C-alpha cells in the first residue's frame, strides 16, 4: 500500500510540475486582496476539503447565510492527490474559491502564488487573537500584514502511555527524554518496547525537533534557508539512533496491522503523538480500553514545558477567486465558531486551532478509553507550549521522501538518522534551486 | 459459437474419445518435470489468490478482531454486518459509487466496442488513401499510457468547462486503440470479402451489412474488446482523480482511495475500505466468468496468421 501511494504521489507531482512549468502566469491575480470588498447580491463559493462529513457543517453555514452559498467538493487527502489537483486547477484557471491545505504544504502554494493574502479583508487581522499563537505563525509565515489562510486544526503532541503496565512494573512515567531512555531499558527488560520509532512519519520526527526548539526552514522575505542538520535536529536524531542501536525501540512501519497489534498486545507502551492520535490508539488497540493515559511529552531539560506539533491544516483562498471577502468570512466562521468546531471534532476528530475551540464542552469530558481521564486538557496545555517559530519549506513532499528513505535504511542498519537528515538537506536545497526558489546555502 | 471452436472430426473416424486422446499425445513428459511444473503453477496460484483470500477474511471480521486474530483465517463471521454498515455509511455513498462505476464501465465499454468495431472493420475492409497511415497512428495510440494523457485531457476539458462532470470521465473512456487494432485483425481474418460482396448484391447498404453480417462474425473479438475496456474503465483511477471533485460522481476506485487516504486520522474507515474493495471486485469476477468462453477465442485471434 505504501508503494502504491508513493507511486501515485510521484505521478501526481510530476503531472503538477509539468502543468506549472508550462506556464508561469498564474501569479497575475495575486493582488486581488487589495480590493477585498463585499460583493453585491448573492455569492456562490466552492470549497474543496477531504474531511468526511464537512458537508453537514457547510449546510449549517448555508442555512444561516443565504447570500453566501458554499458548495463542497471533495477528494483524497492533500498529498494523496488533492494538492496536485489544486496546482492543476490553478494552472487551468478553475481552482475552487477555498481549499483545505495542511500547514506543511502552505509554503509550496505560497511560492507558486496560489494563495490570496487575506490581510485586507475585514475581520481577518483582528481574528489573530482568536487563534492559538503558533497556528497563526503557520499561516502568515511571520510576515507583517500577511494572512495566507485561516488555521483550522492542530496536532499538539503529548505522550500516550499504558498506565497499567508502567504501574504494574513499577516504572516511573518519564518526564524528560533522559528518563525516557532509562524507562526504555526497564521496559525492554520485561520483553517489550517502550515505543515504536516511526520510520516513515517524518512529520512526527519534525514534531520532536519542533519541541526541541529546532526550525527546519527559514524565510527572510527573499531567500529561503534550510536547516535540517542544525545542532538541535542532530541532537534529536542521535537520541533516537541510540535507542534504535540498543534495540530499545521497535521499528514497525506505522499505521500497519503489525503496528496496531504491537499496541493492542502490550508490546509497545507509549506513543508520542498528536491530539488526533487518541482515536488511532482507541481503534487500533481496542483490547486495551481503559488502560491508557496521557501525559505531557518528555522534556529535554527537567522543568521545561515545550511541546511539538504533528499535523494540522488550514483553509486558504486561492488566487482567481472572485469573492475573497465572502470566502474569508466563511473560513473564519468554519474555523472559529464553536458550532462548526464541535461538528468537525465529532465527524473527523479535528483538534481546533482556535483558542475558544480548546474549551469546547466535547473536549472537556473524560474519555472512557483513557480511563475517563479528560485527556484533551493535556493537549490544550501542550498547544500553548508549541513554539511559533517553526517554518515549513516549499518542497516538503520531496523532503519527506528523501529523509524517509534514509530513515528506513537507518532502522534496518544502513546509515544513521543523522545521515538521512544530511541527505535530505542536500536534496532539498537542490529541489529549491531546480524550481528557481532563491535559497541561502 | 461452439461450432467454431470444436475440432473438426472427419466422418467415419473413431469417436471413442479416450483412445483417440491417448494416441494424440506427444512425447511423454517425465513425472519429475510434471511435478516441477505443477509446483511452480501452484506457487503462483497461491501468490495470486492469497491477497484475495486475505481481503475476504478481513472483510468478515469486526474491527476489533482485525488486528488481533490470524490474518488468514476466520474469526467471528461479521461479513453481512460489515456490508450493512458500509451500505448505510454516509447515506449509502458507496452504492452510488458502485452505480457510477457500472455506468462508466458498462456504457463506456459498450460504446467503445461499437466505435472500435466500426473503425477496425473500415480499416480492414475498405481501401482508401492513408489507410495504413491511420492504422499506424492508432497503433501508436496503444503505446501511450492513459495516465500520460490525463493531464492534457484535464487542461482541454477545463477550456470547455467540462471538468467535474460525468462527461469528463465518460468521453475519454470511449477511445480504445487496442480495440481498433484487434477488430481490424479479426475482421480481416473472419469476414470474407465474398460475403460482403454477396450482401451488396442482395441490396444491403454498407451500414446494414456491417450490423447484420459482419458484427456477428466479429463477435468473439468484440466480446474481448468489451471485456478489456470494461476492466480498464472499472480500474481507471488517475483520470477520475484529476477530473472529479464532486463525490457523487466518483467511481468506486476513487471513492475507496479517498477513504483510504483518511485512515490515519479516521481509523474506522479502514474497515469500510476493506469491505468496499471486496465488493468492488465482484462485478469483474462475474463478468469474467460469464464471458470467458467468448473472450478466450477472441484473444487467440490474430496471434496466428
Interface residues (C-beta under 8 A of the other chain):
Chain A: X1 X5 X8 X11 X12 X15 X18 X19 X46 X48 X50 X52 X53 X73 X74 X75 X76 X77 X79 X80 X81 X85 X88 X89 X91 X92 X93 X94 X96 X255 X257 X260 X261 X264 X265 X276 X279 X280 X283 X284 X285 X286 X287 X311 X348 X349
Chain B: X63 X64 X66 X67 X68 X71 X90 X147 X150 X151 X154 X155 X158 X159 X161 X163 X164 X238 X241 X242 X244 X245 X246 X247 X254 X257 X258 X259 X260 X261 X262 X263 X264 X265 X266 X267 X268 X269
